[in-house]
């Protein structure tokens, strides 16, 4: 801790001690009420919630193994976050170098808040945020820290820090001014948080009570770090799966002779020593020794060796291929489940499948291996397999037997049903080459889950410009500034007949590869506005630009200073109207969206990585809001130009309200307290009655609406239910898409003839004080839900075919909504 912080902390400690001493004497002095009145209330610390982000760090280290390693250190009110680059050292000239082992450490720290606070008095809270260590040359990192009292950020408490552009430490004295409590038992939250791979957070919970009762409250238990699980003695370590990628004498990759013979869904491949170079698998591509192959959700792949040995991979599996010669074949299982059918292995040859706990050695057989990380499982369909555990124990496993090895052995061998196992493989591997009509026909039936953890909702970068001072951003040309919670570009900068000669605001990392970049945009001029992505420097980047004057929507690439148009559509925007612009880029494929409608896709191989940002050309009235970059694994593998929006009229919504100048004309409400506050719609009552039907709603539109997409940005400062309603006819007939933090509940619910039925449920919690984009698409009897443009699930129901749309909360007295829109859906 720096010296200024230490001196202030010591001063505050003395003052706090004097206050507490006075309180102690007052409480234990006979017949003298605390603060002079028996009935006078105070806020008393009754609980502390600790969020140390340990699980998120563990998952991040697994996900980015071989690229980054994260460490966090949590104690109450004091957090550090360290990121180390663990990839190989390589020159990326002319940009910079990535150096193995370089790191940086950021720290946020607060002084301890008081145990008792009296309303309307001021309590100092010292706050520090700074870079502790930084020896990096290639990349930088950033964080933000904030302090809030009952959801309202304290003055000077929200600070963003970037280790390269805004590295100066923040050293502030914040002021706590607790309000008057309303009823005994009312809670007040003091939140201290810092963003790393997940938010590190300490939440102090105060309770409003009579001053005379304060002395009866026990002190909050100190924070105890979770203990590390100790491995059992004499347990051998898991097998080391790191490896060196084979290359020939000239340093070239070696063709393994393996090829893809069938693909289904989203299958990815990368060179083994390129930790971030994942690309789409294709049937005719060469697979090199040491390559990694990975199947995503609802995906599968079949690979074939030159001797016709085949491997089938189930969804969410990953392997390393390594064929040192035609007679020595190896597969390393990292995760998932793989079917192996060894057809014509030569007598003196070998086939080894290496798992974390054991190696299966095979000659001429059919078998299945499954890797969970803690267990290695072998199931033999035909023939015999010799299994050797990490301890050196060997067992011969015959057909119909399953061997399970945990923590090094010994192997547990037991029978299994061959028929049941074969049947489980038949369905996923039939008709992998499905048609587009087949894919569309299956959409939305049953529960199709895409977002699996709360961590999936955390973006690579985001800025809503409400409190932004543009740390971490760099600008090229033009005049960029923050005005009224939006980013505005007000110059008329351009170079004639040269789209490259515009003005940009850029953020992020040069190492970013596959991501989705999006922003709300609005123009009061008629010239070009848009996004840039895979930005390396002013001579190398891609642009999605949109102009009204010439009705041009363009994908353009700039390589070595030369601009080339990749795709063009005749389409103009409307001045003064906000649009959601988005580009998804994975591998060599780029797809553009306007208001979540796909416009076109195109492929290009020139630029594979780079930063992201905002763009305008000759446009002195450019406005941007809600910028976000999210990591992607795959997009739809479209090729060529696929146009979904055909006319300007397709962009006009059935209804929209950004609540900036809204008088709620055309809206109806049931129950609750709905008011426009500071450009957002707020619902501030704690209204609820029984089940989800008994909530409070704001709705608009026509009872004759049938197929549409309803969306809104939502944010909660409470932990209760918030969401959307659709096909609303009256209080007894409508659908609800609701989200509750308290019990991690994400629901599709139907209310028909007054009866409430849950259609679909997922365990997922939101983060308080964070804005999310919720969306429901409803076409015919099919309903699909999205969070931040990620599909969560789909379900079918036939009861309600039409109705209005709107907003919903239940027992949530701090519900906030913005940018509501209803767009007609096409079949």
Secondary structure, DSSP 4 states (H G I P E B T S, - for coil): --HHHHHHHHHHHHHHHHHHHHHHHHHTSTT--GGG-TT-EEEEEEEEEEE--HHHHHHHHHHTTTTEEEEEEEETTEEEEEEEE-S--EEETTTEEE-TT-EEEEEEEEPPPPSEE-TT-EEEEEEEEEEEEE--SS---EEEEEEEETTEEPTT--EEEETTTB-PPEEEEEEEE----SSTT-EEEEEEEEESSSEEEEEEEEEEEEGGGGGGSPPPPPP-PPPPPPPPTTPPPPPP------B-TTS-B-B-S-EEEEEES-EEEE-TT-TT--EE--TT---BTT-EEEE-TT-EEEEE-TT--EEEE-TT-EEEEEEEETTEEEEEEEEEEEEEE--S--TT-EEEEE-SSEEEEESS-EEEEEE-SSEEEEEEEESEEEEEETTS-EEEEETTEEEEEETT-PPEEEE--HHHHHHHHHTTTS--S--HHHHHHTTTSS------SGGGG--SEEE-SSS---TT-EEESS-EEEETTEEEE-----BTTBTTSSEEEEES-TT--SEEEEEEEEESSSSEEEEEEEEEETTEEEEEEEETTTTEEEEEEEETTEEEEEEEEE----TT--EEEEEEEETTEEEEEETTEEEEEEE--S----EEEEEEES-SSEEEEEEEEEE-S------S------SGGGG--SEEE-SSS---TTEEEESS-EEEETTEEEE------SSGGGSEEEEES-TT--SEEEEEEEEESSSSEEEEEEEEEETTEEEEEEEETTTTEEEEEEEETTEEEEEEEEE----TT--EEEEEEEETTEEEEEETTEEEEEEE--S----EEEEEEES-SSEEEEEEEEEEPP-
